[in-house]
Amino acid sequence: MNVAFDPWIPVVTLSGDPDLASLCSILTEGERYADLAVRPHERVSLMRLFLCVVHAALDGPKDYDEWLEVPQRLPDAVRKYLETWKDSFELFHKAKPWLQVAELKAIPSSKNDRVDDKSWSPLSKLSFARASGNNSTLFDHESNGGAPTVYKREEIALSLLSFQNFFVAGGKASSRLWGDVEMKNPPNPKGGPCSGKSILFTFLRGTNLIDSIYVNLNTYDDLERLIYGNQDNWLGRPLWEQPIKSPNDSESITNTTQTHLGRLVPQTRILRVNVDRKRVLLGGGFLYPKFQDDKNTFAPDPYATVVINRNEQHELLSAKPNIAIWRELHSLVVCEKSGSDSARGSVCMLNIPERTACDITVNALMTNPQQAADIIDSLESVFHISSQLHSLEGAASYKNEVRNAEFLADRLGWAVEVYRKEIDPGWEGRLKSAGASKGKLKSRLQSIATSHFWTTIEKNLSLLMNHIESKDTEAAIPTRDTWRKMLFSTACDAYRIACGQETPRQMKAFAKGWGKLTGQKEEKPPEKRAKEVSL
């Protein structure tokens, strides 16, 4: 199978039908396809592959003038480029299989031993959606209790690409032979360039697939100014143009792990897929320094969002459990033009003029903060960014209204805790005995109320969007008031759902919590006062 010219990439046609497309067909006639039909981490990996090939085929674009010429130049340039490097895209090439090491072998335990099947792992190790390791078997109906499965070539290619991008650190690599070089007791493999801390990756979405690729293509001028600064040799070459020939090939390893084009299509793990399409031989790995590592050891990923945390430090925006992505839109759409020393969204946002509407896709592979190898979920959200939201003033207003919602959520949680203290004298003692885990205990207590609160707000998110869109018009104040009234009434409803009023003790506790939520000191809620008057 040739990854450049054979169909393997899941797409949706303009008529809405699923199909498979080749890398070449997407980059030369991508107007035939509406979008990709893949999982979130696969979308990120494929977009990085597309952009890498386009950069290499065009040797640019270097500046804005060249960027304007890309739609006319791209089809012929990509076709010629992929023909030139065709052999390097063969999935099972005898000498240079795509993203693999042909000379990788297991080491026999003794001179008289043959290398047996124990050295090979199931091919499911390459797929984050298959039953393997920490992954559940619930949605993998071909797991067969561990029996080997023959995988389709197109699934192998997609899984291999995603694995090299998102491999999460963990496990121990076995000793292997790379040709005549023995890699004995290699260090534990580290994560790929996209892994670590559940990073959110943002891409613009165009009118069709090739348009989506084009609007996410940045000029070298922008990448140098905003990402790499004065770093020498930051651009590099794609892996297939400068393959790693041995574990001692330091120049090629540096190109692959520490340059822009090298990292777009990485080789995080040394591996070889068996031609039986059931097994994979895994070796050690290469170290990809990442911004999300401690002390920010590399430039931030161009398609991630840089924010400033409470400690006034820069970090990449991450997906977090129970926090919907829409609450971070004001950070995702920031378009920084003056330098990389401040917060910014994905660099592709530069390609859309401020105060121009656009669509974005936001993707993440969420991992357990306590155990990086534990994949929790994959996330994808699509948003329409209005012309007002795509401006500094609109983003600031959006951020302010999200903060208002979060403030009410905090008050709601506080009110629920006041209620619990009043009806349960032993609650404070349990909090003290919980020690460092008391935050989790409080979250469980408040989960009924807060889940209802955030779910209802998300259903009414259009009210916030209406307010942002009406900025600088007479409707700005009325739409803002409508949004804020909805927030308050939703918080009150959530408190009623979570806190009962069946007994006199509960009614007293309810009134105390209600006062904390609404700011009415020790007052009972209106419906309870009316009930007592009628009695």
Buried (B, 14 or more C-beta within 10 A) or exposed (E): BBBBBBBBBBBBBEEEEEBEBBBBBBBBEBBBBBBBBBBBBBBBBBBBBBBBBBBBBBEBBEEEEBBEEBEEBBBEBBBEBBEEBBEBBBBBBEEBBBBBBBBBBBBEEEEEEEBEEEBBBBBBBBBBBBBBBBBEBEEBEEBEEEEBBEBEBBBBBBBBBBBBBBBBBBBEBBEBBBEEEEBEEBEEBBBBBBBBBBBBBBBBBBEBBBBBBBBBBBBBBBBBBBBBEEBEEBBBBBBBBBBBBBBEBEEBBBBBBBBBBBBBBBBBBBBBBBEEBBBBBBBBBBBBBBBBBEEBEBBBBBBBBBBEEEEEEBBBBBBBEEEBBBBBBBBBBBBBEEEBEEBBBBBBBBBBEBBEEBBBBBBBBBBBEEEBBBBBEBBBBEBEBBBBBBBEEBBEBBBEBBEBBEEBBEBBBBBBBBBBBBBEEEBEEEBEEEEEEEEEBBEEBBBBBBBBBBEBBEEEBEBBBBBBBBBEEEBBEEBBEBBBEBBBEBBBBBBBEBBEBEEEEBBBBBBBBBBBBBEEEEBBBEEBEEEEEEE
